[in-house]
Amino acid sequence: MRIHYSYEIIKKILRLQIDKLNISSSNFSPLRIMPFGKISKLLGGVLIVLSSCDNIDLKNNLPIVDLSKKVTKSEKDVGSDLIKVEDFFMLEFTDSSMLGTCYIVEDMDDTIILRDIQNVYNFTSSGAFINRINHIGDGPQEYLNVSDAVVYNNTINVFDLHKGKIFTYDMEGNYIQSLLNDSLLSITKNKNGHWITRNKSLNELNYSICLYDHKWNFLSEVKKNYTEIIESPYLVINPFMKFNDEIYSYDNDTIYRFTETCQMSPFLYISKANLSIPQEILYDTKRKKERMNYIWGEYMCISSKYLFICYYYDYKKYYDVFDIDTGDLFFRNIVKDVNDTEGFPIEINNKQIYVWPSYVKNDIFYCIVDESVSQSLFDFMDAEYNPAIIKFTIGD
């Protein structure tokens, strides 16, 4: 075990004891920050979800990656011969499938399911449009916003954060049922068919993560809710990550994996050294300039071998790829101004493009590229077209 790693873990344990005493912690870093103005109708006040780790075992030889690691170049040699493009295809454009910003819900081999803020879409594995689930509205069978979507037992379960409800539809979009649960922030399911939820800090169960059965009967707490409410214009949501049917959660600089019994087991520690942002700076809009002296706004996805993580630091946006086993920095791209290219470089049809993955399955990274990149890849001259999906792997 490295001395640096032991030191960071000891610091972490001390922070946890401070959190349990309700003393302000200085090491909470959010995955996603949403402007409060967009959700003012949802919340009468400001809600911030803060998490602390319950158990750290010093005997666990956790892999560690160091975001504060210094590099002399803005980009490292990624070894282009290690990048293999597995597939790429355009998502068919129709009157019912006009996609803007969208997210992959699940790849079911023969069907790939995506969502935006209003709809859920089914496409074939080659990108042909199948159908759209669209029930936006204020009626009893309608949602106001697709905050999250999960496939379960041939149904689409749409979570509406604004209504505090989960709406269930079949794959053709027919309404089945809805359930009120206004404690939730995000949802996912495990391979046993149980729901795992991340909850608001103010909820009657006082748990930040809960486990429910497939009928949404409460089973148990997964994580107690050590929280603080800070006056802030932001709502912080830590989304779940999935890889090979395993569920992961990022809390207090550690990525946790949910075990078979749905306990949180430390998987990977992310060190920021002295660049961890104090929460009193993160959530104070009057201290935005101070925020830039720290690492904040992390967003990531993982495979069994690599961690893709982007974040902000020193008025720049960082795109890092780490080897999980060794902790080595495999790639770094620092975006300094609006003219810099964001993401990770791959080559398709003798053209280098920059992408960033948002979904992983079987060690294959999935990227959704915008319309302009799609058009250049496929040489389409049509005025209307959809994003494309690119799948790639990184070899040894």
N, C-alpha and C positions, 0 to 999 in steps of 0.2 A: 504494500500500500504506500502510495507516495505521501511525503510529508505535507505537501500542499493540499492534497485531498483531505487528509486527516484534520488539518487546521480548518478548512472550510466547513467540514461536517461538525466540528466542535462549535464553531461560530453559529452554525444553523441550530444546534440543540439549544444553545443559550438564547437565541432569538425566540425559539418556541416557548421556552419557559416565560419569557417576557410577554409573549402574546397571551398565554393562559392567565397571566396576572392582569390582563387588559391594559397593558402599557403599550404605547404606540410602537409598532414594529417598523423597521426601516428597510425591509427587504421584500415587500410585495410588489410584483411586476405583472401588469395585466397582459393578457393575450389579445384582447380586443377592447377598444374604447369607442363608445358611440356617443355622438353629441346629444346632450339631453334634450335639445330643442326638438329632435325628431321623435322623442318618446314622451313628450310632456303630457299628452293625453292619456298615456298609460299610467304614469306615476303622478301622484299628488305632490310628492316631494322627491328628494334625491335618494336613490338606493345604490349602494355600492357593495359589491360582494367581495369580501376579503377572506382569504383562506390561510390557515396555518397547518403545518404538518403535525400529525399526532404521534408518530413513532419513527425514530431513526435508530437503526441498529448499526453500531460502529463496526460490527463484524461483516456487514455487507460490503463487499469490495465493489462499490458502484463505479461504473465508467464515469468519466468526467470530461466535459468539454469546457474550454475557457474562452469566453467571448472577449475578454480583455487582452487576449494574445496579440502581440504587436506584429504587424507585417509591413514590409517596406513598399510593397506594390499594392495597387488597388485591386488587382486581379492576380490570382495564382494560376499556374499552368494546371488545367484540370485533366490533362492527358486525354485528348480527344479520341484516342484509339480505345479508351475504356467505355465510351458512351455508345450505346447501341439503341437506335430507334426501333422499337418493336412494332409500332403501328401509328398511323395518323390518318384522320379522316375529317371531312367537313360535316357538320350537323346540318341536315337538310333544312332549307328555308321555305316555309309556307306561311299562309295567312295566320295559321294557328301556332306557329313555332318561331316567332320573331324574338330571338333571345338578345338580351343585353348582358348585364352582369349576372352570371349564373354560377352554380355550384354543383358538383357531382354528389348525388345522394348515395348511389350504389351501382356497381357494375355487376350484373347478374349473368354474365357470360354472353347470353344471347340478347340481352336488353341492358341498356345503360339509362339510368334515371337521373335527371337533373332538376334543379329548381331555381327559380328566381324569387323575387319578393312577393309575387302574386300567383304563380302557377307551378305545377309539377309536370315534367315532360317525360315521355317514354320514347326512346329511340332504339333502333336496332344496333347491334354491335358494329355495324358499318356506317351508322349515322343517319339511316333513313327514319323519318318521322313516323311514329305510330299514333300517339294521341296525347292530349293535354288534359290535365285535371285542373279545372278552373271553376272555383266556387267562391270567388271573392264577393263580399257583400256583408250586410249586417243582419241577414236572416238567420234562423236557428240552425240551418245546415251549412252556413257560410262562414268563412273566416275573413278577417280584415287584412291579414298579412301572413305570409309563410315565413315564420321565424326559424323553423326547423322542420325537417321531414325525414321520416324513417320508414323503411320497408319492413313489414313483418307479416309472415304467413299469407302472402299474396294480397296484402293490403298496403295502402299508403296512409301513413299517419302524419297528419299535418299539425304542427304545434303553432298556435297563434299566441304570441306573447301579449298582444294588446287585449285580447279577450280572456286570456288565461285558460284556454281550452285546447284539448287535443281532438281533432276531427279525423275520423277514420272513413276511408273510401276504398272501394275495390279498385283493381288495376284499370278498369274502364272509366273510373271516375264517379261511380254511383255511391251515394251517401249510405253509410252503414250506421254510424253512431257518433256522438260527441260526449266528451267528459270534461267537467270543470275541475281545474287544478291551478289556481292562481298563485301558487308558491313557486312555480317552475321558471327557470331561465333557459334551459336547454335540455334535450333528451337524447338518449341513445338506447340501444338494446344489446344484450350480450348473447352469446351463442346458445344459452339455455332458454332464450325467449323471455328473459326478465328485463324490465325497464330500469335504467340507471338515469337519475335526474340530477341536475345541478339546480340548486334552489336559491331563492332570494334570501338575503340576510335576515329579513324580518318575516319569519314564517312560524306557524304554531308548533311545528315539530322541532324547530331549532336545530336542524341538521342542514349542512351545506350540500351534502350528497346523500341521496336515498335510493333504496332498492324497492321495486314494486314487481308483483307478478304480472303475467300477460293480461290480466283483467284489471290492472291498476289497483289492486289491493296492496296496501303498504305492508312490506315485509320487515325491513330493518333499516337502521341507519348505516351508512358507509363511513361517513365522516361528520364529526360534530362541528358545530358552527361557532368558531371563535371569530367574532366579527366586531367591526367598528363602523360607525356611521360618521362620515366626514362630509361637511358641506362642500358640494362640488357639482358642476354642471354635467358630469359624466356618469353613465351607467357602465359598469365593467362586467363583461361576460367572458368566462373562460370556457371555450368550446371543448368538447371531448375530441380525442383523436382516435382513429381506428387503424389497425394494421393486422391483416390475416385473422379477422374475427376477434382480435384482442382489443380491449379498450384501454386508453391511456388518458391521463389527466395531468395538467401542468399546474403546480401549486408551489409557491415560495421557492422558486429556483430548482425544483426537482420534478422530473417526469415520473409519474407513478403508473404502474400497470395494475389493472384489476385482476385478482387471482380467480381461480375456479370458485372459491367461496365468496367472491365479490369483496374481498378486502384489498386495500391499496398497498402494493408492494413497491418500494423504491426501485426505479429502473435506470435512471440517468440523472446525474447532477450537473447543473449548468452554473458555472462559476462566473461571477462578474467582478470579483475582487472589490476594489473600492469604487466601482462604477455602478453598484446597485443603488437604485433611486429611493430616497426616503419618501414614504407615502405622503407626507405633508407637503412635499414639493410637487409630486405627481398630480395631486388633486386640487392644487391651488392655482386658479387661472391667472392670478397676478404674478405667478412665479414661473411663467412659461420659459423664460430665458434660462433660468437655473436648471430646468428640466433637461436642457440640451447637454449639460455636463455629465449626464448619467445615461445608462442604457434603459430604454423603455419601449413599450409597444411591441413586444415579441409576438411573432406568429410563426408556427412551425408545422412540419409533418415529418414522420419518421418511417424508416424501414428497419429490417433486422440489422442493417449495416451502416446506414447513413442518417444523419440528422440535417434537414434543411431548415434553417431558421433565418428570418429577417427581423430587423429591429432598427431603432433610431438611436443615434449617438452623435453629439457634436455637430448638429445641424446637417447630418448626413443620414442616408439610409443604407444599411448594410445587408448584403445577401451572403450568408455563410453556409458552407456545406462541411460537416465534420464526419470523420470516420469514428463511429461510436466505440469500436473495440480499442482503438489506440488513442483517441482523443485528438488526433491530428487534424489540422485545418486543411481540408481537401481543396477548398475553393473559397475565394472571397471577392465580392464585387462591391465597391463603395460608390454610391450614387451621390454626387456632390451638387448637381444642378439639374434643371429640367431637361437639358439636352443629353444627359448621360443615359445609356441603355440600362434598364433594370432587369435583374434576374440572372439566369444561368445559361451559358451558351451551348447550343447543340447545332448540328448540321443536318439539313434535310435537302435533298436535291441540289447539292452543292451550294446551298444558301445557309449562312449562319444566322440563326435567330436566337433571341433570348426568351426564356420561359421560366416559370416558377411553379412547382407542383403543388397541388392542393388535395390530392387523394392518392392513396397507395394500396395496391393489392398484389400479393405474391411477389414482393420486391420490385414491382413495376410502378414507376411514378407516372401519374396522369397530370397533364397540364391542359388548361383551357386557354387558348390564345385568341386575341381579339380579332375583329373582322379585318383589319388592315393586314395583319400577319397572315390570316387565312387566305386573303386574296392573293398575296404575293406567292404563297406556297403553291396554290392551285392555278394561278394565272387566270383567274376568273375576271371577266370584264363586266359582269352584271353589277348593277348599282346596289342590289340588295343581296346580302349573304349573311350567314351565321358564323359564329366562332367555330374553330376546329379543336379537336382533341388530339393531343400528341402523347404517346406512351413511350417511355424510354427506361432503360436499365443502366446501371453502372457496374462494369465487370471488375474482376480482381486484377 
